[in-house]
Amino acid sequence: MFGPERSLEVLSVPGSMLPQLRDCDVRGVVGWACHDGCQQVSVQVDERAPDGRWVLDVGAQYAEDEQPGRVDDTDVILVAAKDLGRSTAHPPNEAMYELQVSDPLSLGSAVAYLGCATTGSRPGTEPRRRVAADPQQDRIAMERLTVGFQGAIPTWLSIDGGPNVLDRVKVRARAKFLLGLVTVRRDETHLRGEVVGWRLGPLRVIRSQRQWVALGWGLRTPVFESAAFFYPEHMEIPVALRLRFPATYFFSDIRIQAYVDFRDLRGWQVLVPPNPNAAVVNGHMTAPEVALNGADGNWFVLRGPQLSLLQFFDVSPSLQSVKRRFLYRDDANFRAPPESFPGELPAVGYELTDWRQVGSGVHALHAMSFVLPSDADPERFLLAQRHPLRVEVRSLFEY
């Protein structure tokens, strides 16, 4: 079996690898894991249209699947790594496939079985839902976190059903215009977004939205659609934009800060590579905290009494030339409106500069957040993310 660093992973198997499930009702796809005996486990089928867009079951219905409600080659089947079991000489009678899953780092292995249940033998109860969404409130409940949005911006984060600890995700931009004579400033209120719809399942929620930036003077960037993914213990939230012109066509000295402003995490520790020492959030900046600023990395950890939040931040290949520096503030009196709650306890994120080589086209900032045990080794988890589990599909009819 696998170590704890694999507990977050949700396996995604394309329908094209499971031809015997083709035409199966998506509600009839069943998974099993075997230990002493075989038990059903949660399985999710996400339907996808031939053009790559997800078929949504709440909201817009414009993405048309080849076979709505039936498994086809463009769909994906999800199984949680923590639900896997062992191989058995006597798999369930309705099992069609054995998924042999291996860890390229530890060489551990595990197995799941998939099949298509007939109408009369489908599970009588829904699989346990490990992640759920409330489209009306625009909130997603994971196993330990609840995340909420206002438009394109996350403004709610609660831990284990507690109060909101998040002011908002702040995106602050500054640039020169008209040969440097005019300074232009924009913030997250100019990053506009609207929810297109949702794909809901027991292992993953997909939140599809359209995004654009109001540039001022009646101008805006082209509208671009993106999808955020929420799993039981991690989430992926991209911000994508399409530029008609190179970034410095009209502007110069572009400086963008993208960071998370927390309401009050006093007592939490902050870990940033390569600094081996943890800073403690206390409402005012200390010398060790000041030294964290400017680090050239792509992840940090907020370590609390109940859990750790590992934040990984990356950019699309089109933004690799942009300089990225860690940004940190721990100041109960700092004011940076617009905000809902005064102070930044703390503010953690990145500052992006040197946009001279960024051309027109689609550009993306990609944030991934992982919920880990408080004593977890973050580098071990990130190493596992860089070397995901491998899946080999075997048809049981070959036995």
Secondary structure as a PSIPRED ss2 file (coil, helix, strand):
# PSIPRED VFORMAT (PSIPRED V4.0)

   1 M C   1.000  0.000  0.000
   2 F C   1.000  0.000  0.000
   3 G C   1.000  0.000  0.000
   4 P H   0.000  1.000  0.000
   5 E H   0.000  1.000  0.000
   6 R H   0.000  1.000  0.000
   7 S C   1.000  0.000  0.000
   8 L C   1.000  0.000  0.000
   9 E C   1.000  0.000  0.000
  10 V E   0.000  0.000  1.000
  11 L E   0.000  0.000  1.000
  12 S E   0.000  0.000  1.000
  13 V E   0.000  0.000  1.000
  14 P E   0.000  0.000  1.000
  15 G H   0.000  1.000  0.000
  16 S H   0.000  1.000  0.000
  17 M H   0.000  1.000  0.000
  18 L C   1.000  0.000  0.000
  19 P H   0.000  1.000  0.000
  20 Q H   0.000  1.000  0.000
  21 L H   0.000  1.000  0.000
  22 R C   1.000  0.000  0.000
  23 D C   1.000  0.000  0.000
  24 C C   1.000  0.000  0.000
  25 D E   0.000  0.000  1.000
  26 V H   0.000  1.000  0.000
  27 R H   0.000  1.000  0.000
  28 G H   0.000  1.000  0.000
  29 V E   0.000  0.000  1.000
  30 V E   0.000  0.000  1.000
  31 G E   0.000  0.000  1.000
  32 W E   0.000  0.000  1.000
  33 A E   0.000  0.000  1.000
  34 C E   0.000  0.000  1.000
  35 H C   1.000  0.000  0.000
  36 D C   1.000  0.000  0.000
  37 G C   1.000  0.000  0.000
  38 C E   0.000  0.000  1.000
  39 Q E   0.000  0.000  1.000
  40 Q E   0.000  0.000  1.000
  41 V E   0.000  0.000  1.000
  42 S C   1.000  0.000  0.000
  43 V E   0.000  0.000  1.000
  44 Q E   0.000  0.000  1.000
  45 V E   0.000  0.000  1.000
  46 D E   0.000  0.000  1.000
  47 E C   1.000  0.000  0.000
  48 R E   0.000  0.000  1.000
  49 A C   1.000  0.000  0.000
  50 P C   1.000  0.000  0.000
  51 D C   1.000  0.000  0.000
  52 G C   1.000  0.000  0.000
  53 R C   1.000  0.000  0.000
  54 W E   0.000  0.000  1.000
  55 V C   1.000  0.000  0.000
  56 L C   1.000  0.000  0.000
  57 D C   1.000  0.000  0.000
  58 V E   0.000  0.000  1.000
  59 G E   0.000  0.000  1.000
  60 A C   1.000  0.000  0.000
  61 Q C   1.000  0.000  0.000
  62 Y C   1.000  0.000  0.000
  63 A C   1.000  0.000  0.000
  64 E C   1.000  0.000  0.000
  65 D C   1.000  0.000  0.000
  66 E C   1.000  0.000  0.000
  67 Q C   1.000  0.000  0.000
  68 P C   1.000  0.000  0.000
  69 G C   1.000  0.000  0.000
  70 R E   0.000  0.000  1.000
  71 V C   1.000  0.000  0.000
  72 D C   1.000  0.000  0.000
  73 D C   1.000  0.000  0.000
  74 T C   1.000  0.000  0.000
  75 D C   1.000  0.000  0.000
  76 V E   0.000  0.000  1.000
  77 I E   0.000  0.000  1.000
  78 L E   0.000  0.000  1.000
  79 V E   0.000  0.000  1.000
  80 A E   0.000  0.000  1.000
  81 A H   0.000  1.000  0.000
  82 K H   0.000  1.000  0.000
  83 D H   0.000  1.000  0.000
  84 L C   1.000  0.000  0.000
  85 G E   0.000  0.000  1.000
  86 R C   1.000  0.000  0.000
  87 S C   1.000  0.000  0.000
  88 T C   1.000  0.000  0.000
  89 A C   1.000  0.000  0.000
  90 H C   1.000  0.000  0.000
  91 P C   1.000  0.000  0.000
  92 P C   1.000  0.000  0.000
  93 N C   1.000  0.000  0.000
  94 E C   1.000  0.000  0.000
  95 A E   0.000  0.000  1.000
  96 M E   0.000  0.000  1.000
  97 Y E   0.000  0.000  1.000
  98 E E   0.000  0.000  1.000
  99 L E   0.000  0.000  1.000
 100 Q E   0.000  0.000  1.000
 101 V E   0.000  0.000  1.000
 102 S E   0.000  0.000  1.000
 103 D C   1.000  0.000  0.000
 104 P C   1.000  0.000  0.000
 105 L C   1.000  0.000  0.000
 106 S C   1.000  0.000  0.000
 107 L C   1.000  0.000  0.000
 108 G C   1.000  0.000  0.000
 109 S E   0.000  0.000  1.000
 110 A E   0.000  0.000  1.000
 111 V E   0.000  0.000  1.000
 112 A E   0.000  0.000  1.000
 113 Y E   0.000  0.000  1.000
 114 L E   0.000  0.000  1.000
 115 G E   0.000  0.000  1.000
 116 C E   0.000  0.000  1.000
 117 A C   1.000  0.000  0.000
 118 T C   1.000  0.000  0.000
 119 T H   0.000  1.000  0.000
 120 G H   0.000  1.000  0.000
 121 S H   0.000  1.000  0.000
 122 R C   1.000  0.000  0.000
 123 P C   1.000  0.000  0.000
 124 G C   1.000  0.000  0.000
 125 T C   1.000  0.000  0.000
 126 E C   1.000  0.000  0.000
 127 P C   1.000  0.000  0.000
 128 R C   1.000  0.000  0.000
 129 R C   1.000  0.000  0.000
 130 R C   1.000  0.000  0.000
 131 V C   1.000  0.000  0.000
 132 A E   0.000  0.000  1.000
 133 A E   0.000  0.000  1.000
 134 D E   0.000  0.000  1.000
 135 P C   1.000  0.000  0.000
 136 Q C   1.000  0.000  0.000
 137 Q C   1.000  0.000  0.000
 138 D C   1.000  0.000  0.000
 139 R E   0.000  0.000  1.000
 140 I E   0.000  0.000  1.000
 141 A E   0.000  0.000  1.000
 142 M C   1.000  0.000  0.000
 143 E C   1.000  0.000  0.000
 144 R C   1.000  0.000  0.000
 145 L E   0.000  0.000  1.000
 146 T E   0.000  0.000  1.000
 147 V E   0.000  0.000  1.000
 148 G E   0.000  0.000  1.000
 149 F E   0.000  0.000  1.000
 150 Q E   0.000  0.000  1.000
 151 G C   1.000  0.000  0.000
 152 A C   1.000  0.000  0.000
 153 I E   0.000  0.000  1.000
 154 P E   0.000  0.000  1.000
 155 T E   0.000  0.000  1.000
 156 W E   0.000  0.000  1.000
 157 L E   0.000  0.000  1.000
 158 S E   0.000  0.000  1.000
 159 I E   0.000  0.000  1.000
 160 D C   1.000  0.000  0.000
 161 G C   1.000  0.000  0.000
 162 G C   1.000  0.000  0.000
 163 P C   1.000  0.000  0.000
 164 N E   0.000  0.000  1.000
 165 V C   1.000  0.000  0.000
 166 L E   0.000  0.000  1.000
 167 D E   0.000  0.000  1.000
 168 R E   0.000  0.000  1.000
 169 V E   0.000  0.000  1.000
 170 K E   0.000  0.000  1.000
 171 V E   0.000  0.000  1.000
 172 R E   0.000  0.000  1.000
 173 A E   0.000  0.000  1.000
 174 R E   0.000  0.000  1.000
 175 A E   0.000  0.000  1.000
 176 K E   0.000  0.000  1.000
 177 F E   0.000  0.000  1.000
 178 L C   1.000  0.000  0.000
 179 L C   1.000  0.000  0.000
 180 G C   1.000  0.000  0.000
 181 L C   1.000  0.000  0.000
 182 V E   0.000  0.000  1.000
 183 T E   0.000  0.000  1.000
 184 V E   0.000  0.000  1.000
 185 R E   0.000  0.000  1.000
 186 R E   0.000  0.000  1.000
 187 D C   1.000  0.000  0.000
 188 E H   0.000  1.000  0.000
 189 T H   0.000  1.000  0.000
 190 H H   0.000  1.000  0.000
 191 L E   0.000  0.000  1.000
 192 R E   0.000  0.000  1.000
 193 G E   0.000  0.000  1.000
 194 E E   0.000  0.000  1.000
 195 V E   0.000  0.000  1.000
 196 V E   0.000  0.000  1.000
 197 G E   0.000  0.000  1.000
 198 W E   0.000  0.000  1.000
 199 R E   0.000  0.000  1.000
 200 L C   1.000  0.000  0.000
 201 G C   1.000  0.000  0.000
 202 P C   1.000  0.000  0.000
 203 L C   1.000  0.000  0.000
 204 R C   1.000  0.000  0.000
 205 V E   0.000  0.000  1.000
 206 I E   0.000  0.000  1.000
 207 R E   0.000  0.000  1.000
 208 S E   0.000  0.000  1.000
 209 Q E   0.000  0.000  1.000
 210 R E   0.000  0.000  1.000
 211 Q E   0.000  0.000  1.000
 212 W E   0.000  0.000  1.000
 213 V E   0.000  0.000  1.000
 214 A E   0.000  0.000  1.000
 215 L E   0.000  0.000  1.000
 216 G E   0.000  0.000  1.000
 217 W C   1.000  0.000  0.000
 218 G C   1.000  0.000  0.000
 219 L E   0.000  0.000  1.000
 220 R E   0.000  0.000  1.000
 221 T C   1.000  0.000  0.000
 222 P C   1.000  0.000  0.000
 223 V C   1.000  0.000  0.000
 224 F E   0.000  0.000  1.000
 225 E E   0.000  0.000  1.000
 226 S E   0.000  0.000  1.000
 227 A E   0.000  0.000  1.000
 228 A E   0.000  0.000  1.000
 229 F E   0.000  0.000  1.000
 230 F E   0.000  0.000  1.000
 231 Y C   1.000  0.000  0.000
 232 P C   1.000  0.000  0.000
 233 E C   1.000  0.000  0.000
 234 H E   0.000  0.000  1.000
 235 M E   0.000  0.000  1.000
 236 E E   0.000  0.000  1.000
 237 I E   0.000  0.000  1.000
 238 P E   0.000  0.000  1.000
 239 V E   0.000  0.000  1.000
 240 A E   0.000  0.000  1.000
 241 L E   0.000  0.000  1.000
 242 R E   0.000  0.000  1.000
 243 L E   0.000  0.000  1.000
 244 R C   1.000  0.000  0.000
 245 F C   1.000  0.000  0.000
 246 P C   1.000  0.000  0.000
 247 A C   1.000  0.000  0.000
 248 T C   1.000  0.000  0.000
 249 Y C   1.000  0.000  0.000
 250 F C   1.000  0.000  0.000
 251 F E   0.000  0.000  1.000
 252 S E   0.000  0.000  1.000
 253 D E   0.000  0.000  1.000
 254 I E   0.000  0.000  1.000
 255 R E   0.000  0.000  1.000
 256 I E   0.000  0.000  1.000
 257 Q E   0.000  0.000  1.000
 258 A E   0.000  0.000  1.000
 259 Y E   0.000  0.000  1.000
 260 V E   0.000  0.000  1.000
 261 D E   0.000  0.000  1.000
 262 F E   0.000  0.000  1.000
 263 R C   1.000  0.000  0.000
 264 D C   1.000  0.000  0.000
 265 L C   1.000  0.000  0.000
 266 R C   1.000  0.000  0.000
 267 G C   1.000  0.000  0.000
 268 W C   1.000  0.000  0.000
 269 Q E   0.000  0.000  1.000
 270 V E   0.000  0.000  1.000
 271 L E   0.000  0.000  1.000
 272 V C   1.000  0.000  0.000
 273 P C   1.000  0.000  0.000
 274 P C   1.000  0.000  0.000
 275 N C   1.000  0.000  0.000
 276 P C   1.000  0.000  0.000
 277 N C   1.000  0.000  0.000
 278 A C   1.000  0.000  0.000
 279 A E   0.000  0.000  1.000
 280 V E   0.000  0.000  1.000
 281 V C   1.000  0.000  0.000
 282 N C   1.000  0.000  0.000
 283 G C   1.000  0.000  0.000
 284 H C   1.000  0.000  0.000
 285 M C   1.000  0.000  0.000
 286 T C   1.000  0.000  0.000
 287 A H   0.000  1.000  0.000
 288 P H   0.000  1.000  0.000
 289 E H   0.000  1.000  0.000
 290 V H   0.000  1.000  0.000
 291 A H   0.000  1.000  0.000
 292 L H   0.000  1.000  0.000
 293 N C   1.000  0.000  0.000
 294 G C   1.000  0.000  0.000
 295 A C   1.000  0.000  0.000
 296 D C   1.000  0.000  0.000
 297 G C   1.000  0.000  0.000
 298 N C   1.000  0.000  0.000
 299 W E   0.000  0.000  1.000
 300 F E   0.000  0.000  1.000
 301 V E   0.000  0.000  1.000
 302 L E   0.000  0.000  1.000
 303 R E   0.000  0.000  1.000
 304 G C   1.000  0.000  0.000
 305 P C   1.000  0.000  0.000
 306 Q C   1.000  0.000  0.000
 307 L C   1.000  0.000  0.000
 308 S E   0.000  0.000  1.000
 309 L E   0.000  0.000  1.000
 310 L E   0.000  0.000  1.000
 311 Q E   0.000  0.000  1.000
 312 F E   0.000  0.000  1.000
 313 F E   0.000  0.000  1.000
 314 D E   0.000  0.000  1.000
 315 V E   0.000  0.000  1.000
 316 S C   1.000  0.000  0.000
 317 P H   0.000  1.000  0.000
 318 S H   0.000  1.000  0.000
 319 L H   0.000  1.000  0.000
 320 Q C   1.000  0.000  0.000
 321 S C   1.000  0.000  0.000
 322 V C   1.000  0.000  0.000
 323 K E   0.000  0.000  1.000
 324 R E   0.000  0.000  1.000
 325 R E   0.000  0.000  1.000
 326 F E   0.000  0.000  1.000
 327 L E   0.000  0.000  1.000
 328 Y E   0.000  0.000  1.000
 329 R E   0.000  0.000  1.000
 330 D E   0.000  0.000  1.000
 331 D E   0.000  0.000  1.000
 332 A C   1.000  0.000  0.000
 333 N C   1.000  0.000  0.000
 334 F C   1.000  0.000  0.000
 335 R C   1.000  0.000  0.000
 336 A C   1.000  0.000  0.000
 337 P C   1.000  0.000  0.000
 338 P C   1.000  0.000  0.000
 339 E C   1.000  0.000  0.000
 340 S C   1.000  0.000  0.000
 341 F C   1.000  0.000  0.000
 342 P C   1.000  0.000  0.000
 343 G C   1.000  0.000  0.000
 344 E E   0.000  0.000  1.000
 345 L E   0.000  0.000  1.000
 346 P E   0.000  0.000  1.000
 347 A E   0.000  0.000  1.000
 348 V E   0.000  0.000  1.000
 349 G E   0.000  0.000  1.000
 350 Y E   0.000  0.000  1.000
 351 E E   0.000  0.000  1.000
 352 L E   0.000  0.000  1.000
 353 T E   0.000  0.000  1.000
 354 D C   1.000  0.000  0.000
 355 W C   1.000  0.000  0.000
 356 R C   1.000  0.000  0.000
 357 Q C   1.000  0.000  0.000
 358 V C   1.000  0.000  0.000
 359 G C   1.000  0.000  0.000
 360 S C   1.000  0.000  0.000
 361 G E   0.000  0.000  1.000
 362 V E   0.000  0.000  1.000
 363 H E   0.000  0.000  1.000
 364 A E   0.000  0.000  1.000
 365 L E   0.000  0.000  1.000
 366 H E   0.000  0.000  1.000
 367 A E   0.000  0.000  1.000
 368 M E   0.000  0.000  1.000
 369 S E   0.000  0.000  1.000
 370 F E   0.000  0.000  1.000
 371 V E   0.000  0.000  1.000
 372 L E   0.000  0.000  1.000
 373 P C   1.000  0.000  0.000
 374 S C   1.000  0.000  0.000
 375 D C   1.000  0.000  0.000
 376 A C   1.000  0.000  0.000
 377 D C   1.000  0.000  0.000
 378 P H   0.000  1.000  0.000
 379 E H   0.000  1.000  0.000
 380 R H   0.000  1.000  0.000
 381 F H   0.000  1.000  0.000
 382 L H   0.000  1.000  0.000
 383 L H   0.000  1.000  0.000
 384 A H   0.000  1.000  0.000
 385 Q H   0.000  1.000  0.000
 386 R H   0.000  1.000  0.000
 387 H C   1.000  0.000  0.000
 388 P C   1.000  0.000  0.000
 389 L C   1.000  0.000  0.000
 390 R E   0.000  0.000  1.000
 391 V E   0.000  0.000  1.000
 392 E E   0.000  0.000  1.000
 393 V E   0.000  0.000  1.000
 394 R E   0.000  0.000  1.000
 395 S E   0.000  0.000  1.000
 396 L H   0.000  1.000  0.000
 397 F H   0.000  1.000  0.000
 398 E H   0.000  1.000  0.000
 399 Y C   1.000  0.000  0.000
